[in-house]
Every structure is written in C-alpha cells, then in structure tokens.
Amino acid sequence: MLNRVLIAEDLYLLRDGLVHLLQAHGFTVVAAVESGPELLKALIELKPDVSIVDVRLPPTFTDEGLQASLEARRQIPGLPILILSQHVEQLYAQELLADGTGAIGYLLKDRVFNSDQFVDAVRRVAAGGTAMDPEVIAKLLASNVRHEPLGRLTPREREVLEAMAEGRSNAAISQRLFLSESAVAKHTASIFAKLDLSPSDDDNRRVLAVLAYLNAAKGG
C-alpha cells in the first residue's frame, strides 16, 4: 500500500494538523519540512509515495515549493506531488503538468471541506492519478476553447473530461452530470478516440486524457 507521505508547509499549526490527519488515516509521515531547501533534500533522499506541498515556502515565500517539486520530478520522473495552495497559480500548475507523467494534484486550502475528500485526493495522486480543484481547472482552461485536438470535443465531453480531471470515477461523473454510467462510458471512449489515445489500461488513458486537457491551456 502506498502510504509514505512528506509534508512541506511553513505554518506550524497547518503542518502539525496535516501530520495528525494523515496518521489517523493510516499514512506514515516520513518528514514534515518548512522550507524549499529542506523539501528538495527530503524528496530526493526519501522518495515518498506522495508529497503534500505548499507553493510558497521560506526563504523567499515565492515559489520554493514548486521549484523543489519540479527539480525532484526531473531527477525522479513521476514522483507524486499534491500542491496545497492558498491561490490558483496558473503558471505553476502548467509547469507541474508539463512533463505528462501524471501523479499530480492541485487543491486550494479553503476549498478542502472534509478529511475524506482530502485523503481521497492524496491517495489518487499517490497512485499516479490527478486531483485538481475545479477552480484551478477553470483558470487553466479559460482561453483554450479552440485548442486542437480539444476543439473536437462536444460540450458534454468537455464536462466529462473536466470531472475526470477532478479525479471523479464514472459513477461519480454519472451522478454529477445526471447521466447513466453507460452514457459516461460512451463519452469517455469518444474522448479517448478524439485525443488519439490508443487502447491501453483505462486508468492510464484517463490520466493521459486529463493531462492533454489541462496542458492545452499553454496553447490557448
């Protein structure tokens, strides 16, 4: 089971709260750091199953968390990172998504409403999936409506793909969009075909479809 977690957060109360929350859900917290240099060192040395990272860390409180995460993923491709930020940092999100390997999440601190939601996101990212807050998705996609091949998708298919980016299952998408699960499956198959994703493990194709969707913001 994937359960070794690293936490990078400069605020003591939030950092300590995350440690206790994750431990209560069966995770092992291998390190809880508060600065960019500490984070990079811990990521490389410990290779955690997933890391929960604030973008703005000491010493400059600009983008140390992001830069440490990007450097660690350059050295260890696909290292799972879940950003937990106060703000939507569009450029930062694009950079994290750019390598196309998945295992990325971006949640907003004030939009995490319960522990189950958060823990589910941590587990999805650890398993190689995505967990994106809808507000982050909206910012990334604000200007890419005509971007190919996403321009081939119908409005309903875009809704399905947006829900996939949030990490929702077909059953959850069905409930959210008031569709049958078979209809969601048909939309999903059409999305894969239009994005030229050859048959493979469905979970992997979902991640690739989401990454294509989110990375399109760079070409909008």
C-alpha angles and dihedrals in degrees: 000000000000105000112131107115134186120199125202113187129134097206108088098210094050093043092050091044091053091050092054094042094052094043089052089057094052101265123136111226104214095183140357111199134176108202140055097246091049090050096052092047092049094046093053097041100039102032092203122205088241137355127211107210136184112214097221113057136153142308095045103002092224114104106324094127092052095044092050090049093049092048092048091050090050089056095037108030114216095015102164115248128180113191114210107189141163092224142037104255101189098185092047092051091050092052092052092049095045099087091062097221100117123214089117133129135175119192130172115232096224093049098056099102104177143009095250092057091049097044091048089054091049091052094047092053092045088054092054099264134115133258112186127172111236090236090056090049091050092052092048093050101039094108107026105082093121097041114125134265088016089060087073092064122099118234089256092051089052089053090051092048092048089054089049088054089057087057097252121157123231089260092053092046089051091056095044096049097034092241132133116256089244089056090051090050090052092049090048092051090049091050091052091050095048091048090050093240107161119223112284139125106334094225090055092048091050090055092047091049091050092049091050088050096049097039090055087079088078091061098042 
